[in-house]
Amino acid sequence: MFWESDVKQAPRHVQIVELVTKHGYVSVDELVEKFNVSPQTIRRDLTELSDANKLRRYHGGATLPLSSENTDYRTRKAQKFGEKDLIAEELVKHIPDGATLFIDIGTTPEAVAVALNKKHKQLRVVTNNLNVATILQPNREIQVILAGGEVRDRDGGIIGEATLDFVKQFRLDFGILGISGIDFDGSLLDFDYHEVRVKQAIIENSRSVFLAVDYSKFGRNAMVKLGNIAQIHTVVTDRQPPESICKILDDNNVILAVAASSS
């Protein structure tokens, strides 16, 4: 038996999620045999994947996560904050001064708002994210247009029919989206049907759409399908996506930008 390094951990994680997705349940013993690593290594992998809501630990193995449950906002805000900052800094390189843009609900779009706030000038931003509006409002170089609708107390997201109608009034240069999960067939997944409808409207009314997503979202499950990653113009992430996702991007001429760490 050999011991795999942390460098190989991420590909193994992807394969574990694929196995659980295919079979519904996989035991620790089966994973030990397949990957030729120790039970302790597999248990650590399953714990990390469970913490990321990619699967559930269950009686000596793992099963599919509950697709109806999202991680609470405060936890999501604290997770992968370094990666989200890297993604945001990479994304805003592609946004010129004077642009018009939608910014979506989510902690990664909020990181993009922080990055835009640093240097960009003469921006006009339409958002259904109360936190984004709060971040950008003091900046005299950025005009903020806030959607009407129902404000969710858990995360400051604004949703509902009024929000949908509001977004449809605009045709902007860029749409910046976050997402809860991306299946290995490229399906874009989220937890709230009303939020998904607004995301779809942003896609339809943006000339160019950026998906800002950290690596942990690849293979993550959620109950509502938004569309497919092939509909996006540019995917900005912090690590090379799984091979199946890369093929979809290549086949559909979707630009992939991987943020590089300065360390």
Rosetta blueprint (number, residue, H / E / L):
1 M L
2 F L
3 W L
4 E L
5 S L
6 D H
7 V H
8 K H
9 Q H
10 A H
11 P H
12 R H
13 H H
14 V H
15 Q H
16 I H
17 V H
18 E H
19 L H
20 V H
21 T H
22 K H
23 H H
24 G L
25 Y E
26 V E
27 S E
28 V H
29 D H
30 E H
31 L H
32 V H
33 E H
34 K H
35 F H
36 N L
37 V L
38 S L
39 P H
40 Q H
41 T H
42 I H
43 R H
44 R H
45 D H
46 L H
47 T H
48 E H
49 L H
50 S H
51 D H
52 A L
53 N L
54 K L
55 L L
56 R E
57 R E
58 Y L
59 H L
60 G L
61 G E
62 A E
63 T E
64 L L
65 P L
66 L L
67 S L
68 S L
69 E L
70 N L
71 T L
72 D L
73 Y H
74 R H
75 T H
76 R H
77 K H
78 A H
79 Q L
80 K L
81 F H
82 G H
83 E H
84 K H
85 D H
86 L H
87 I H
88 A H
89 E H
90 E H
91 L H
92 V H
93 K L
94 H L
95 I L
96 P L
97 D L
98 G L
99 A L
100 T E
101 L E
102 F E
103 I E
104 D L
105 I L
106 G L
107 T H
108 T H
109 P H
110 E H
111 A H
112 V H
113 A H
114 V H
115 A H
116 L H
117 N H
118 K H
119 K H
120 H L
121 K L
122 Q L
123 L E
124 R E
125 V E
126 V E
127 T E
128 N L
129 N E
130 L H
131 N H
132 V H
133 A H
134 T H
135 I H
136 L H
137 Q L
138 P L
139 N L
140 R L
141 E L
142 I E
143 Q E
144 V E
145 I E
146 L E
147 A L
148 G L
149 G L
150 E E
151 V E
152 R L
153 D L
154 R L
155 D L
156 G L
157 G E
158 I E
159 I E
160 G L
161 E H
162 A H
163 T H
164 L H
165 D H
166 F H
167 V H
168 K L
169 Q L
170 F L
171 R L
172 L E
173 D E
174 F E
175 G E
176 I E
177 L E
178 G L
179 I L
180 S L
181 G E
182 I E
183 D L
184 F L
185 D L
186 G L
187 S E
188 L E
189 L E
190 D E
191 F L
192 D L
193 Y H
194 H H
195 E H
196 V H
197 R H
198 V H
199 K H
200 Q H
201 A H
202 I H
203 I H
204 E H
205 N L
206 S E
207 R E
208 S E
209 V E
210 F E
211 L E
212 A E
213 V L
214 D L
215 Y H
216 S H
217 K H
218 F E
219 G L
220 R L
221 N L
222 A L
223 M L
224 V E
225 K E
226 L E
227 G E
228 N E
229 I H
230 A H
231 Q H
232 I L
233 H L
234 T E
235 V E
236 V E
237 T E
238 D L
239 R L
240 Q L
241 P L
242 P L
243 E H
244 S H
245 I H
246 C H
247 K H
248 I H
249 L H
250 D H
251 D H
252 N L
253 N L
254 V L
255 I E
256 L E
257 A E
258 V E
259 A L
260 A L
261 S L
262 S L
263 S L
